[in-house]
Amino acid sequence: MHTLNMIRAGVVPAILLAAVACGDSDKPAAAPAANATGPTIAVVDTMLPAVFEASGPALPVADATLSTKLMGAVTAVLVQEGARVAAGTPLVKLDAADLDAKSQQATAGIAAAEAAHREASAQAARIRALYADSAAPKAQLDAVEAGLARATAGLAAARAGATELNAVRAYGVLRAPFAGTVTHRFVDVGDFAAPGAPLVTVQDASRLRITAALPAAMARRVRAGMHIDATIEGAPVKAVVEGVVPSAATMYTVNAIVANANGALPAGGAATLSVPSGSTERALLVPQTAVVREGDLTGVRVVRDGRAELRWVRLGDARGDRVIVRTGLQAGERVALAGGER
C-alpha cells in the first residue's frame, strides 16, 4: 500500500505537467536568449511624414491573351507554360487549308485583273492618238477611257481582297506580341478554336502597375510623375505615379509603375502605396536587416545585458531601408542587426 501511494503521487504531477505542455503547444515558442555578438542599434522616437496607405494588386503592364478570327482545329502548340519567348515567336498554329485555296484564287484574280488593265491601257493609248489626229470620234474615246477606269478599279479590288485574305491568314499562326513569359495555355493539339476564344496568354512582368483607390482628399496630393514609396508582398520599392482618375463620387484610382527588370517582384502580388498626407507622426523605426521573419510572424532580437532575445512585434509600412514598429517595442531598447530570414 505504501508503494502504491508513492506511485500515485508521482503519476499525478506528471499528468499535470503533460497537460500544461499540451496547452501551450499552439503558441509560437520564444527563442532562447543568446549572447549578442553582432552590431546593435538603439530604438528612438522619430518624427515622420504621415502617409495614407492604399492597397491594390501589382499587375504586369504588358499582359495579352491571344485569340483568333478563324474557326478551325489546332494543329500545333509550340510553347509550354513558363516558357520565355521573344516578340514574334510562333505560339499556336491552326488548320488554314481553306485559306490556302482562297489565297490561290486571289492570286489568279490579281493576274487576270492586271492583264485586263494592260489591255485597257493599250486600247486607251491607241484611241487617244487617233482622237488627237481627228481619226476617232469623241464617243469612242469616252468608251475606252471608261473601260480603263473599270479595269483600274477591278485591279485595285483584286489587290485589296488579297490583302484582306493575307490579314486573315495571319490569324492561322498566333505570335507573341512582345517578349515575355507564357503564363496560360488554353488549348492542345486537336482542340477546336472558335473566333474570340482565348488560346494562350503572354505576360511581361518587367514593369508592374499598382492600382489602388484613394479618397479625394488624398488624391489631390498625387500627380503624374510623382515618386512615392510602395511595397509589393512586403518588399519596399519605389513607384512612379502614372495617373490619377476619378472612379466614384468621392474616390479616385491611382496607377503607379514599378520597375521589375530582374523579375524579383511577383506579378499579381499584394501591393501598398504610401501617399504623403501632409502631416507628421511619431514612430519607432528599425532597419529591415533587424527584422526576423518566421512565416507570418515578424520579430526583432532585443539586446539586454549582452543577451539577445527574440521578441515578436507588429510592423507598419516600410520607409526606405527601415520599417515602422507599431507594437512590441519601446524607445530606448536596443535591437540586433542582421536578423535576416529564418
BAMARBA-233578 format. One line per 8 residues: number of its first residue (from 1); for each residue x, z, y of N, C-alpha, C. Coordinates in steps of 0.001 Angstrom, whole numbers, plus 500000, padded with zeros to 6 digits. Layout:
# residues N
NUM) X,Z,Y,X,Z,Y,X,Z,Y ~ ...
***
This chain:
# residues 342
1) 500842,500000,498792,500000,500000,500000,500864,500000,501240 ~ 501903,500764,501247,502808,500790,502405,503434,499416,502634 ~ 503798,498748,501542,504389,497399,501648,503383,496418,502203 ~ 502099,496513,501768,501053,495598,502254,500838,495769,503743 ~ 500853,496984,504238,500683,497218,505677,501825,496604,506458 ~ 503012,496677,505943,504166,496081,506630,504026,494563,506700 ~ 503534,493955,505614,503352,492505,505608,502324,492104,506645 ~ 501183,492873,506699,500141,492559,507669,500670,492718,509096
9) 501453,493745,509321,501999,493973,510670,502910,492837,511100 ~ 503593,492197,510174,504469,491078,510514,503728,489764,510689 ~ 502608,489608,509938,501866,488353,509980,501101,488201,511275 ~ 500461,489250,511738,499613,489165,512926,500399,488732,514152 ~ 501550,489352,514491,502321,488848,515645,502749,487404,515473 ~ 503059,486991,514268,503478,485598,514049,502342,484646,514352 ~ 501105,485018,513936,499940,484162,514208,499702,484066,515694 ~ 499822,485199,516418,499613,485183,517860,500643,484315,518556
17) 501893,484388,518131,502936,483563,518727,502658,482090,518487 ~ 502199,481747,517298,501892,480344,516996,500748,479844,517851 ~ 499720,480712,518071,498579,480298,518898,499003,480056,520322 ~ 499869,480915,520852,500347,480731,522213,501118,479431,522330 ~ 501956,479154,521334,502756,477925,521361,501865,476699,521324 ~ 500783,476730,520509,499889,475586,520431,499122,475400,521726 ~ 498774,476481,522412,498025,476381,523657,498820,475727,524749 ~ 500155,475783,524720,500983,475195,525776,501521,473835,525401
25) 501103,473287,524261,501723,472044,523799,501347,470854,524652 ~ 500207,470914,525404,499789,469757,526181,500350,469771,527579 ~ 501183,470728,527951,501778,470775,529273,503179,470186,529231 ~ 503604,469486,530310,504970,468954,530316,505988,470081,530289 ~ 506917,469962,529379,507923,471008,529237,508939,470904,530356 ~ 509195,472003,531024,510192,472007,532092,511582,471961,531480 ~ 512429,471140,532060,513785,471032,531556,514544,472315,531858 ~ 515379,472752,530950,516155,473966,531231,517116,473738,532377
33) 517380,474803,533099,518320,474701,534224,519707,474374,533700 ~ 520397,473527,534483,521750,473131,534117,522654,473317,535317 ~ 523939,473388,535051,524890,473526,536147,524840,472274,537026 ~ 524763,472472,538343,524732,471364,539296,526151,470902,539562 ~ 526487,469702,539088,527846,469200,539250,527941,468048,540232 ~ 526810,467378,540533,526822,466222,541425,526528,466613,542857 ~ 526445,465607,543754,526149,465883,545157,524715,466346,545338 ~ 524474,467135,546349,523139,467640,546678,522857,467372,548143
41) 521588,467529,548522,521177,467331,549911,520108,468343,550244 ~ 520155,468856,551473,519159,469821,551926,517918,469086,552410 ~ 516748,469615,552043,515482,469032,552463,515083,469636,553803 ~ 514827,468780,554789,514450,469253,556134,513170,468553,556562 ~ 512446,469224,557480,511267,468609,558078,511693,467430,558950 ~ 510988,466326,558840,511311,465124,559608,510045,464594,560272 ~ 510170,464222,561538,509052,463595,562238,509097,462093,561978 ~ 508046,461568,561386,507987,460162,561018,506799,459490,561690
49) 506906,458185,561950,505729,457448,562410,504663,457460,561320 ~ 503474,457887,561670,502385,457920,560695,501977,456493,560343 ~ 501593,456289,559092,501204,454960,558627,499855,455040,557933 ~ 499167,453907,557929,497927,453752,557173,498261,452925,555938 ~ 497971,453454,554765,498305,452777,553523,497111,451953,553047 ~ 497314,450650,552943,496288,449732,552468,496742,449132,551140 ~ 495901,449248,550136,496274,448821,548788,495640,447478,548441 ~ 496310,446752,547567,495812,445469,547089,496766,444881,546072
57) 496419,443749,545477,497293,443118,544485,498401,442307,545141 ~ 499497,442130,544410,500608,441260,544829,500605,440053,543903 ~ 500049,438952,544382,499858,437758,543553,500820,436651,543970 ~ 501201,435776,543064,502102,434673,543421,501473,433757,544478 ~ 502285,433314,545414,501801,432366,546416,501463,431033,545749 ~ 502303,430600,544821,502075,429344,544103,501557,429646,542704 ~ 500298,429321,542458,499658,429586,541163,498612,428495,540952 ~ 498844,427603,539997,497968,426445,539817,497483,426361,538374
65) 496162,426240,538214,495565,425968,536909,495182,424497,536878 ~ 495790,423743,535968,495641,422299,535935,494488,421891,535031 ~ 493756,420862,535485,492690,420267,534693,492806,418748,534805 ~ 491854,418024,534239,491917,416565,534233,490577,415982,534622 ~ 490583,414719,535066,489345,413985,535336,488888,413192,534119 ~ 489715,413194,533070,489405,412400,531885,488611,413215,530877 ~ 488062,412507,529927,487393,413125,528790,488024,412534,527535 ~ 488720,413383,526789,489391,412869,525606,490092,413971,524849
73) 490682,413606,523726,491358,414555,522856,492769,414848,523371 ~ 493209,416076,523129,494576,416468,523465,495498,415955,522368 ~ 496466,415139,522740,497388,414574,521752,498713,415322,521685 ~ 499071,416071,522725,500341,416812,522697,500286,417929,523726 ~ 500799,419105,523328,501026,420231,524245,502525,420491,524206 ~ 503192,420214,525308,504655,420146,525322,505332,421447,525728 ~ 504576,422490,526063,505172,423747,526514,504461,424918,525854 ~ 505155,426051,525852,504580,427294,525369,504479,428269,526546
81) 503650,429284,526397,503533,430308,527430,504872,431018,527606 ~ 505247,431208,528868,506526,431832,529174,507639,430836,529434 ~ 507392,429556,529206,508429,428550,529404,508643,428288,530892 ~ 509906,428135,531285,510258,427735,532644,510261,426213,532723 ~ 509614,425672,533750,509505,424222,533890,509911,423821,535305 ~ 510436,422600,535430,510761,422028,536735,509572,421228,537239 ~ 509562,420961,538530,508482,420173,539115,508456,418788,538466 ~ 507259,418344,538063,507107,417042,537429,507256,417046,535924
89) 507548,418185,535312,507712,418247,533853,506378,417981,533159 ~ 506307,417066,532170,505060,416858,531419,504678,418127,530653 ~ 503401,418480,530723,502927,419697,530069,501944,419394,528937 ~ 500955,418539,529217,499912,418216,528247,499639,416720,528314 ~ 499434,416077,527125,499080,414663,527070,497706,414511,526428 ~ 496932,413550,526976,495595,413272,526471,495532,411851,525916 ~ 494554,411620,525039,494333,410284,524478,493746,409387,525570 ~ 494505,408356,525979,494066,407451,527045,494119,406001,526582
97) 493766,405758,525302,493826,404396,524767,492868,403471,525499 ~ 491666,403948,525844,490706,403093,526548,491216,402710,527929 ~ 491972,403616,528566,492526,403302,529875,493631,402252,529769 ~ 494350,402247,528664,495381,401222,528474,494740,399835,528405 ~ 493601,399738,527693,492906,398454,527614,492394,398025,528990 ~ 491843,398971,529736,491364,398650,531081,492515,398257,532000 ~ 493676,398851,531774,494836,398505,532588,495246,397046,532359 ~ 495172,396602,531089,495494,395201,530791,494475,394268,531444
105) 493209,394677,531439,492187,393878,532102,492443,393799,533607 ~ 492843,394926,534195,493112,394933,535626,494302,394047,535968 ~ 495313,394058,535106,496474,393196,535349,496086,391720,535295 ~ 495246,391370,534313,494778,389989,534215,493909,389624,535419 ~ 493091,390528,535885,492255,390257,537052,493072,390015,538305 ~ 494158,390768,538462,495036,390560,539622,495696,389187,539547 ~ 496136,388785,538350,496771,387472,538194,495797,386356,538546 ~ 494540,386481,538099,493536,385462,538417,493243,385434,539914
113) 493145,386598,540532,492867,386656,541966,494018,386075,542772 ~ 495247,386314,542312,496402,385746,543021,496416,384222,542914 ~ 496064,383682,541736,496012,382221,541563,494942,381609,542456 ~ 493768,382245,542497,492696,381732,543351,493090,381791,544820 ~ 493818,382840,545188,494243,382957,546586,495267,381878,546927 ~ 496185,381560,546014,497168,380498,546262,496479,379145,546420 ~ 495515,378892,545558,494795,377618,545638,494016,377505,546947 ~ 493348,378596,547341,492577,378572,548578,493492,378422,549786
121) 494671,379058,549738,495622,378942,550851,496120,377510,550996 ~ 496430,376878,549852,496916,375493,549897,495826,374552,550413 ~ 494594,374726,549937,493493,373882,550389,493247,374050,551884 ~ 493309,375303,552344,493094,375551,553768,494195,374909,554605 ~ 495442,374944,554114,496545,374332,554861,496350,372827,554994 ~ 495890,372138,553892,495674,370693,553953,494554,370331,554928 ~ 493452,371038,554861,492315,370725,555729,492652,371018,557187 ~ 493443,372058,557438,493843,372342,558817,494661,371171,559384
129) 495578,370627,558551,496399,369494,559012,495530,368273,559280 ~ 494566,368009,558364,493671,366871,558574,492785,367067,559805 ~ 492331,368252,559989,491466,368511,561154,492251,368337,562446 ~ 493541,368717,562408,494368,368557,563597,494553,367085,563953 ~ 494520,366190,562918,494645,364744,563163,493280,364071,563291 ~ 492245,364879,563403,490864,364375,563513,490451,363582,562289 ~ 491066,363951,561113,490750,363262,559868,489790,364063,558995 ~ 489421,365259,559414,488483,366102,558653,487506,366729,559619
137) 486230,366807,559211,485230,367383,560112,485381,368904,560216 ~ 484760,369431,561270,484810,370890,561502,484119,371650,560377 ~ 483064,371089,559808,482348,371765,558727,483241,371963,557511 ~ 484060,370969,557194,484971,371079,556055,486028,372148,556310 ~ 486519,372199,557547,487499,373242,557880,486878,374626,557748 ~ 485652,374772,558242,484981,376080,558137,484786,376484,556671 ~ 484504,375529,555835,484273,375830,554407,485544,376329,553725 ~ 486683,375662,553990,487914,376109,553337,488392,377443,553922
145) 488142,377663,555197,488513,378962,555776,487691,380090,555139 ~ 486415,379832,554899,485575,380833,554232,486040,381068,552797 ~ 486429,379999,552121,486937,380146,550757,488214,380953,550712 ~ 489085,380727,551695,490312,381511,551753,490024,382989,552010 ~ 489053,383258,552865,488696,384652,553136,488157,385325,551880 ~ 487323,384577,551115,486803,385160,549870,487923,385420,548866 ~ 488869,384492,548780,489980,384669,547854,490849,385859,548271 ~ 491052,386047,549572,491847,387179,550058,491150,388493,549742
153) 489825,388539,549964,489075,389753,549655,489083,390045,548155 ~ 488953,388990,547342,488985,389196,545897,490307,389740,545412 ~ 491402,389251,545992,492716,389758,545607,492884,391217,546009 ~ 492410,391560,547206,492512,392958,547645,491694,393876,546752 ~ 490505,393416,546340,489656,394231,545465,490302,394427,544097 ~ 490912,393373,543562,491572,393481,542251,492728,394465,542308 ~ 493502,394391,543375,494626,395320,543505,494150,396755,543708 ~ 493078,396947,544499,492549,398299,544703,492017,398882,543393
161) 491363,398028,542587,490879,398505,541298,492010,398937,540387 ~ 493114,398195,540407,494269,398572,539587,494886,399878,540078 ~ 494924,400047,541399,495474,401290,541945,494615,402488,541538 ~ 493297,402318,541604,492393,403405,541191,492565,403725,539712 ~ 492689,402680,538896,492868,402893,537459,494171,403622,537166 ~ 495236,403271,537877,496514,403959,537668,496432,405424,538072 ~ 495654,405705,539139,495475,407096,539550,494749,407888,538473 ~ 493746,407277,537854,493018,407960,536776,493915,408118,535552
169) 494718,407090,535265,495623,407174,534111,496621,408308,534266 ~ 496966,408663,535511,497912,409759,535737,497391,411070,535178 ~ 496056,411197,535067,495485,412423,534505,495628,412473,532994 ~ 496123,411412,532391,496373,411437,530959,497598,412249,530595 ~ 498486,412489,531568,499665,413335,531368,499684,414359,532503 ~ 499461,415620,532183,499489,416674,533192,500927,417125,533398 ~ 501351,417153,534652,502722,417517,535000,502737,418760,535884 ~ 503831,419489,535825,503970,420704,536629,504009,420327,538109
177) 503135,420915,538942,503129,420569,540371,504299,421167,541135 ~ 504938,422181,540558,506102,422819,541172,506885,423524,540075 ~ 508105,423927,540401,508917,424671,539429,508337,426066,539253 ~ 508246,426520,538014,507685,427847,537773,507652,428175,536297 ~ 506744,429071,535941,506595,429557,534571,505191,429260,534066 ~ 505085,428795,532848,503780,428571,532224,503233,429937,531795 ~ 502116,430329,532393,501553,431653,532107,500345,431602,531173 ~ 499637,430466,531142,498494,430336,530239,498452,428924,529669
185) 498126,428850,528388,497903,427568,527720,496539,427646,527061 ~ 495602,426832,527544,494220,426967,527117,493852,426032,525958 ~ 494682,425057,525621,494322,424060,524596,495459,423895,523604 ~ 495118,423327,522463,496077,422939,521430,495821,421485,521065 ~ 496729,420910,520298,496584,419527,519854,495293,419383,519050 ~ 494506,418358,519378,493234,418117,518703,492037,418648,519458 ~ 492245,419557,520410,491133,420050,521220,490601,418931,522109 ~ 489343,419065,522507,488720,418058,523367,488771,418548,524814
193) 489309,417736,525684,489429,418096,527097,488294,417447,527873 ~ 487580,418266,528639,486492,417771,529476,486935,417794,530933 ~ 486369,416955,531776,486746,416950,533192,486528,418319,533840 ~ 487550,418805,534514,487460,420086,535209,487789,421299,534370 ~ 487894,421161,533056,488199,422305,532192,489670,422682,532324 ~ 489994,423986,532401,491405,424379,532529,492195,424056,531271 ~ 493407,423554,531474,494265,423197,530352,495532,424044,530307 ~ 496167,424272,531449,497412,425041,531493,497581,425594,532901
201) 498216,426761,533013,498466,427398,534304,499967,427538,534509 ~ 500429,427148,535696,501829,427287,536080,501895,428222,537285 ~ 502858,429117,537254,502967,430148,538289,504407,430247,538767 ~ 504556,430315,540086,505877,430524,540691,505838,431864,541416 ~ 506512,432875,540839,506471,434230,541380,507645,434534,542301 ~ 508313,433498,542825,509440,433757,543730,508983,434287,545082 ~ 507705,434091,545411,507119,434652,546621,505765,435242,546256 ~ 505558,436511,546622,504308,437200,546312,503524,437434,547599
209) 502209,437352,547480,501329,437612,548624,500527,438878,548355 ~ 500718,439888,549210,499930,441121,549129,498698,440945,550005 ~ 497527,441156,549430,496272,441049,550165,495596,442411,550169 ~ 495364,442957,551365,494780,444292,551491,493768,444303,552629 ~ 492859,445281,552582,491811,445427,553599,492205,446514,554591 ~ 491957,446249,555874,492267,447195,556946,491044,447387,557830 ~ 490811,448613,558315,489780,448786,559340,490209,448117,560640 ~ 489243,447853,561498,489523,447113,562731,490564,447809,563588
217) 490536,449165,563633,491485,449899,564473,492919,449670,564020 ~ 493153,449571,562708,494492,449324,562194,494867,447850,562294 ~ 493878,446965,562099,494158,445527,562132,494667,445087,563501 ~ 494254,445785,564549,494718,445416,565888,496208,445678,566075 ~ 496802,446465,565196,498217,446795,565301,499093,445860,564464 ~ 498475,444896,563826,499202,443984,562941,499103,442572,563506 ~ 500196,441842,563457,500215,440461,563926,501061,439617,562970 ~ 500828,438328,563003,501567,437412,562144,503050,437447,562477
225) 503891,437464,561432,505342,437521,561603,505901,438928,561658 ~ 505047,439941,561683,505490,441333,561763,506062,441784,560417 ~ 507186,442528,560450,507789,443080,559241,507281,444509,559026 ~ 506751,444788,557851,506242,446120,557546,506740,446545,556170 ~ 506759,447876,555960,507159,448418,554661,506015,448254,553664 ~ 506374,448108,552413,505388,447959,551350,505993,448445,550045 ~ 505152,448629,549061,505603,448943,547703,504846,448051,546729 ~ 505525,447674,545648,504895,446945,544540,505249,447682,543262
233) 504230,448242,542622,504427,449085,541440,505453,450182,541730 ~ 505361,450765,542918,506230,451876,543297,507574,451494,543852 ~ 507965,450220,543753,509265,449783,544261,509144,449435,545744 ~ 509995,450025,546613,509910,449715,548043,510394,448301,548330 ~ 509656,447586,549181,510003,446220,549568,509679,446031,551040 ~ 510159,444927,551592,509831,444520,552953,508874,443329,552882 ~ 507815,443389,553671,506818,442325,553683,506705,441747,555087 ~ 506409,440453,555159,506205,439750,556424,504740,439355,556504
241) 504060,439789,557560,502634,439517,557709,502420,438016,557883 ~ 501579,437461,557034,501254,436039,557091,500093,435777,558037 ~ 499122,436681,558044,497969,436507,558917,496972,437627,558719 ~ 496083,437783,559702,495026,438794,559654,493718,438101,560015 ~ 492699,438241,559158,491420,437572,559386,490286,438569,559154 ~ 489184,438435,559892,488044,439331,559660,487392,439034,558319 ~ 486998,440097,557608,486366,439929,556304,484983,440554,556246 ~ 484689,441483,557155,483377,442136,557216,483168,442603,558648
249) 482084,443335,558853,481742,443751,560214,482853,444561,560858 ~ 483432,445500,560117,484464,446374,560685,485759,446336,559893 ~ 485906,445386,558984,487090,445315,558144,487791,443974,558332 ~ 489106,444010,558120,489934,442811,558215,490764,442699,556948 ~ 491137,441479,556616,492031,441216,555492,493390,440814,556027 ~ 494433,441505,555565,495798,441180,555965,496534,440632,554756 ~ 497232,439523,554965,498069,438918,553930,499531,439056,554347 ~ 500365,439523,553444,501789,439711,553727,502605,439130,552578
257) 503708,438474,552912,504548,437790,551939,505783,438625,551626 ~ 506104,438717,550342,507284,439446,549868,508158,438478,549077 ~ 509443,438414,549425,510378,437569,548685,510664,438191,547320 ~ 510682,437339,546280,510908,437816,544917,511715,436775,544148 ~ 512804,436320,544779,513584,435225,544198,514153,435586,542827 ~ 514542,436845,542629,515135,437234,541347,514092,437630,540303 ~ 512812,437621,540677,511754,437935,539726,511689,439381,539305 ~ 512301,440293,540073,512302,441705,539691,510938,442351,539871
265) 510123,441838,540790,508810,442423,541063,507752,441747,540198 ~ 506828,442517,539611,505831,441926,538712,504748,441189,539481 ~ 504426,439988,539041,503320,439243,539634,502006,439885,539210 ~ 501132,440136,540178,499866,440795,539892,499942,442306,539906 ~ 501085,442874,540303,501228,444326,540337,500464,444957,541490 ~ 500226,446270,541363,499550,447021,542425,500508,447211,543595 ~ 500026,446923,544793,500871,446970,545989,500208,447806,547073 ~ 501043,448289,547995,500573,449068,549134,501305,448622,550383
273) 500558,448360,551447,501132,448047,552748,501070,449286,553622 ~ 502190,449610,554278,502258,450769,555167,502199,450274,556609 ~ 501014,450356,557202,500788,449844,558555,500965,450987,559550 ~ 501872,450875,560537,502058,451940,561523,500755,452220,562274 ~ 500422,453508,562388,499173,453890,563061,499367,454247,564527 ~ 500627,454351,564973,500882,454667,566371,501094,456134,566644 ~ 500902,457020,565663,501131,458450,565835,502299,458880,564953 ~ 502603,460176,564942,503691,460713,564124,503161,461808,563216
281) 503923,462096,562172,503570,463159,561237,504836,463854,560761 ~ 504693,465115,560371,505807,465883,559834,505816,465711,558319 ~ 506986,465422,557759,507069,465170,556329,508432,465577,555799 ~ 508479,465784,554486,509725,466061,553776,510163,464785,553081 ~ 511400,464355,553336,511947,463142,552737,513060,463484,551766 ~ 513090,462776,550639,514216,462884,549715,514668,461470,549375 ~ 515941,461272,549067,516401,459938,548663,515740,459496,547360 ~ 515561,458190,547234,514990,457649,545996,515849,458027,544789
289) 517160,458160,545002,518051,458498,543886,517883,459927,543418 ~ 517158,460756,544170,516936,462145,543749,515702,462295,542871 ~ 514900,461235,542765,513633,461319,542038,513866,461101,540544 ~ 513287,461961,539740,513311,461849,538283,511924,461410,537833 ~ 511859,460379,537001,510577,459865,536532,510500,459977,535018 ~ 509389,460554,534561,509104,460629,533124,507661,460191,532933 ~ 507479,458906,532607,506128,458371,532508,505488,458334,533888 ~ 504313,458968,534003,503618,459046,535287,504051,460256,536106
297) 504903,461094,535562,505343,462300,536262,506556,461990,537133 ~ 506618,462630,538287,507764,462499,539185,508251,463898,539547 ~ 509548,464046,539655,510104,465352,539975,511453,465223,540646 ~ 511989,466350,541062,513336,466440,541624,514025,467634,540982 ~ 515356,467620,541042,516120,468736,540490,516531,469643,541647 ~ 515874,470777,541724,516126,471736,542793,517332,472591,542410 ~ 518289,472675,543323,519531,473403,543068,519438,474778,543715 ~ 519720,475826,542903,519706,477203,543384,520773,477988,542629
305) 521645,478606,543388,522742,479400,542802,523576,478568,541826 ~ 523816,477308,542237,524663,476453,541413,524008,475912,540178 ~ 522716,476159,540024,521985,475672,538855,520909,474702,539312 ~ 520724,473580,538569,519722,472567,538892,518549,472699,537928 ~ 517349,472832,538490,516148,472996,537682,515151,471900,538051 ~ 514609,471205,537045,513658,470126,537279,512324,470703,537726 ~ 511804,470145,538838,510517,470593,539359,509645,469361,539614 ~ 508426,469398,539101,507510,468274,539292,506934,468314,540699
313) 506861,467136,541342,506358,467047,542712,505405,465851,542800 ~ 504636,465821,543896,503768,464680,544178,504369,463900,545334 ~ 504605,462609,545103,505259,461776,546100,504241,461033,546949 ~ 504672,460692,548181,503899,459829,549059,504498,458443,549091 ~ 504345,457766,550227,504854,456409,550327,506357,456415,550588 ~ 506991,455301,550271,508429,455154,550466,508718,454759,551910 ~ 509817,455253,552434,510315,454887,553758,511756,454415,553606 ~ 511902,453122,553339,513230,452584,553095,513777,453090,551775
321) 514975,453691,551805,515587,454217,550587,515197,455668,550327 ~ 514220,456170,551071,513737,457542,550875,512245,457524,550587 ~ 511727,458648,550128,510323,458750,549776,509804,460102,550244 ~ 508555,460148,550671,507935,461382,551148,507511,462229,549956 ~ 507803,463548,550037,507339,464505,549037,506143,465237,549628 ~ 504968,465055,549033,503747,465662,549556,503613,467125,549150 ~ 503825,467424,547896,503690,468794,547415,504793,469101,546413 ~ 505089,470404,546241,506040,470842,545234,507418,471169,545762
329) 507668,470959,547060,508996,471182,547612,508845,471787,549000 ~ 509841,472602,549381,509805,473247,550686,511060,472908,551472 ~ 510899,472921,552799,512047,472674,553666,513109,473743,553432 ~ 514365,473346,553445,515468,474265,553231,515998,474263,551818 ~ 515199,473810,550853,515683,473738,549472,516630,472551,549328 ~ 517491,472655,548330,518472,471589,548077,518097,470889,546762 ~ 518269,469559,546769,517961,468768,545568,519209,467982,545181 ~ 519336,467758,543886,520471,466994,543368,520181,465513,543493
337) 521209,464738,543827,521079,463284,543941,521323,462638,542586 ~ 521060,461323,542546,521276,460532,541332,520527,461118,540167 ~ 519225,461479,540426,518394,461956,539322,518109,460856,538332 ~ 517773,459656,538884,517628,458479,538051,516411,458522,537144 ~ 516307,457484,536352,515214,457381,535385,515624,458054,534077 ~ 514627,458664,533434,514870,459239,532119,514050,458502,531103
***
